[in-house]
Amino acid sequence: MITLYVLDFVLHARNSSPKAIRNSLAEFGTDLTVAECQEPQEHSNYKISMVTEDPTLVFDLCSQFGRIRSVKIQENSRI
C-alpha cells in the first residue's frame, strides 16, 4: 500500500519566483500549484498545493527557499 499526502502550505520565500519553486518541486509529486499571495518583492508568500509520497523531502527542499507556514497535511492511502 502506498501512502500519499496532500500538502497545502504557505512558503515565505526570499528572492525567488513561482517558476523556480515549481521547477524544484515538480519531480517530487503531482497536482502541483504555486500561487503568489501578494505583490512580488524581496520576500514573497507563495501558496503551494501538491500530492506527494514524502512530505519531509518537500519541506526540506522548500526550507532552502525560505520559511514554511500554515501547513495542512491530509493522508490518503492507495493500493
Buried (B, 14 or more C-beta within 10 A) or exposed (E): EEEBBBBBBBBBBEEBBBEEBBEBBEEBBEEBEBEBEEEEEEEBBBBBBBBBBEBEEBBEBBEEBBEBEEEEEEEEEEE
